Amino acid sequence: MDIFLADFDDVPDPRADNACHDLCELLVVGFVALLCGATNCAKMAAFGRAKEHIFSSLLKIRHAIPSHETDPTVFRMIDPKALDAAFGRVLAGIAALLGDGDVIAIDGKALRGARDKGPDWAVQSARTRMMVSAYAARLRLTLAPDTVPVAADHGSELEAAIEVLGLIALKGKVVTADALHCNRRTVAAITKRAAAIIACRDPPTRTQRCPTPGPVLAICRQITRSRVRMEPRMAARRPAPAR
């Protein structure tokens, strides 16, 4: 909680000096409500009242929880650039909590509802906007999301993934990725920063061989069966490249 209060304290308060609610506390209550599924200001206020005993133990809350009329008024007045910078500092502070051996998962997903269902829907469906994100498994938090341009191919998603990884201190971390990121360039971008990579991929093809050089130290095979398919998996352990 100290991370939130310290970083949100730098957001300029556009209200008059006699405002009742502390701006940092208002932002913290709203942010936590959003993380817990609140989709509008009325639900934020309802969540705050339901959890007031918890917020009171962490915050001062001198004038109770802000109402559903106070929240939208304040949110419309806040400088969005200053708020975005504050969130960036919050994520940087949380990312510093990552320790050696923590797992960071890289993946790209199509945004729901991003397809154009117009007359040329069949063409537009192939150009769905993508989001590439780095997820910290232990913290259960997305650290660095990035959007991939519309009409992008797999190459653009790879570029976005490398850019996202560049925002995170990877030393001592374990990065997991799917078959798309099983290439020499992505592996080099990760291993040169003293991190390990686990690439989950389909059975290898001519263009999709193991990109990490060195002898194989151990091989683990596993077959997962379900009612609809049988999926074989194989993992190879290789020595870390020399520094």
NORURMO-V883810 format. One record per backbone hydrogen bond with DSSP energy under -1.0 kcal/mol. CO is the residue of the C=O (numbers start at 1). NH is the residue of the N-H. If there is no record, write none. Layout:
# NORURMO-V883810
co=<CO CO>
nh=<NH NH>
This chain:
# NORURMO-V883810
co=<1 2 3 4 5 7 8 16 22 23 24 25 26 27 28 29 30 31 32 33 34 40 41 42 43 44 45 46 47 49 51 52 55 67 70 71 72 74 79 80 81 82 83 84 85 86 87 88 89 90 91 92 94 95 99 102 103 104 105 107 109 111 118 120 121 124 129 130 131 132 133 134 135 136 136 141 146 149 153 154 155 156 157 158 159 160 161 162 164 165 170 172 173 174 175 176 177 178 179 181 183 184 185 186 187 188 190 191 194 196 198 205 218 220 222 224 229 231 233 235 237 237>
nh=<5 6 7 8 9 10 11 19 26 27 28 29 30 31 32 33 34 35 36 38 37 44 45 46 47 48 49 50 51 52 55 56 59 71 74 75 76 78 83 84 85 86 87 88 89 90 91 92 93 94 95 96 97 98 102 174 137 176 135 133 131 114 121 124 125 127 111 148 109 146 107 143 105 140 141 136 132 152 157 158 159 160 161 162 163 164 165 166 167 168 173 101 196 104 198 106 200 181 182 183 187 188 189 190 191 192 193 194 172 175 177 208 237 235 233 231 226 224 222 220 217 218>
